[in-house]
Amino acid sequence: MAATGAVDKTGNYVFEVEPAAIGQSASKSVIYWTTASGFDTMYSIWNPTKDTQSLVLKFLYGDNKTYLLPLQLQPEETQMVDVAMVAAEAKVDSHGNTLPLNILEGSLVVASESTNDLDPVNVVISAGTYNAKLATCGAVCQTCNGCTGFQLNPNPFYGAVSSYGQLYSQCSMYTGSMYDYTNNSSFSSGNSGIFTVQSHGSSNPGLADGTGAGQTTGYTQILANPQTNAGQVCGGFSPPPCPTASQPQSNTTANVCGSPNGEMTAFAQWGDNDPLSGNDPAAAGFNQTLNPVNTSYAGGTVTESNASPSTDSCYFNGSAYPPTGGVRGSTWQVGSDARWGPDYVGWVYNEFSYYQLIRPQMGLSLPCNGTLFQKLTFKCPNGSSYVYDALVVLQSTISGTGITDSREGQTVAKTLIGH
């Protein structure tokens, strides 16, 4: 039967050492040390490599306080670190701090000399907390520091033809914070005809480019592979091997948003039974299809505004209703088939009924009409917007027998008597 253990400088056995895997990792944390009530914590730190390693031991204690102790390990060298002795020696660190004797507990991080928790080290740590008077000894839990999860943002990613956009590769740290790994990530695009993307080693990693000749709209996947060490929380007192130099993959759906140059209008329905129109029988709904049709507009919106002031020949002095005030400023979602709507054109039924009845009683003529001038703006999900139709004429005409509504030259009529 074989056993492993740590010994001090005199060669005396101190505590049992659990077998551990050898390999590169990010920094390592030893969750708890104590020097209270006759206890002490000791660490055995071994350099299994053929190279000298310059490390920093970060003693964490109190209210976000840190004491830094440099440690240089020669090839295959092991050194013992006694927490109570470190405090007793009262050596001043690079920031002018010592490890106070009255601090009785904390944790330890073994990091590279840069003190960056994500920089690689290759050490094996064993630890024990013991009490010589009580003849007790216990192992200490360790954690592999690093990234516990990866994501690519924004997700989904939207852009427009002839545009740029920046993607960010990020990792969730073992501490719960986010760390940016964009400059250390390899990026790839599933379809370079939609987006190309710069990768690690280029001038701007993560920059998605849709400006090349022949770039088209549509969907593709963009992948990122961060070059980093993963993190892992210890499970019990026999620590599992740290994930070594892992290359986890994250992805986002990239959508290049089209820029319409016009639309086609088609009558859809009367508003009698549509709550979107207020169940208005005098309003005609029109559906629009953006041009070019074979372009991706999904996720985009169309918003109306007034191109110029409206006109209203039905209004008269003393009317129960004010002159028509223009379009409402509605916004519609564009579908994957490039369609949006319905856009309702027409009088509110009560106004239609009022003018159809009252104007003849007052000796005023019919037909009369209201004309609105609509400007249409398409907005991509990424926020870029385009005015693609600066003037759409919307007109609704009231006659003695019905209503006629038209949008962009498409006209529909029906018999309708107000009451």
Phi, psi and omega in degrees: 000132181251152178222152175239152180194170178258143178236153177272189186292340180272356181090004180282141177292132183249303180205160180290144178244122177289140174302141183221151178286151178254135177168162180289145176208178166283191181300163179237142177249137170253114200299324190212134167230155179212148172232022184271150170054040177084000177273162174209156178238134179236149180235138170252118184240119187244135174261105184276000187268174177269006183241151173291138178240129176259117185240169172228129173266120181256105176275117182256133183201167175056217183268082179059036177267149182221136171241130184253126179238112178294145179216120177251126180247124175288166179308128178059023179270147173242136173233146176261141178233121180254119186297316181298323180289322177300317179293320182293326180290334174055039177287139181275131180272185185294345178254010178082016182257155168238167174271109187296142179293333183277359175272119191252358178201159179176200177222169184229139172240127175259112186233173174289168183296345176288343185070001177283122185297341182266350178288146189285146170224165176219085182223157173244125183246132170236146185216151176210141173251127188222162175225109186296323182290322182270353180056045178240151180208140179218150178284167183236138182288140178240154178229135172279119181279163180137206185265134179257349178194155183231150176211156179244123183236149357287155181218111004285162180255130180241143175213181178234154174305139181066037178224164175249160174203145183258130174255147182235125175267121186230149177239147173273116182287160177300340179276350183099348179276166179260142181230134183274124180242022185302314184290345181248024182243145173265126182250150174212149180250138178288340180210100182290348175286343176261306178220138161258159182216134179285148185240183180305134181096347177269178186290333183213078181303139179088358180279115179270132189237120176246026187259356184293161179299131178081008179298141183239173177265166178138195183247148171205167175259136172246129183250150175227135177238097179291138177265092186206177175259139181275162178254162183199126178277140184293148178240090183091191187264001173249094191295135174289162178295143177291142172300132187253121172044046183288157180233069180295151186246135173234159183213163175220151173274122180257129180238117175272121187271134181282165177240104184292151176243012179163190180203162173247139183248138177217138177296137181249308186188160169278158188273008185309317187244025181243114179301335179298333179261003187074025183054044186270113181288347180268359183252135178254132180264135180238136173259143181243145174240121183289147175249143355287148187289325186275035179238148181275117173246003187303137182089349179273170180227157173243131179235137179262152172212172182277125176280327177198167182298146180282165174238152184214102180272355178275335182293146173217158179301130182091003179298148177289347182235144178287165175300151179300139189258004180109187183288162187274344184085030182290157176234137179238145175277138178268131181277174179293344178266013178072013182260150172216159180135189000282149172258112184273131178242131177149172179280149165299136189305318181298323178289316176306311183296320181297309182292324179297326181272313191280322184301312177298324179296332180266006180078017179264149190278156165235150004283161171224164184212162171241136182234128179244151183238111191257136172247136186243131180239127174265134180237124176285159178301335180279358176104344178290142185224157184217130169280110184256348175214108187278345181206108173243125182269124177245127183220140178228126185243130178259127174242179179289346183238356182176201185229141175232123181240140180221146177222118176052042176088350176269120188239136174227151181217155173205155176286130181205122179247123182287164178211000000 
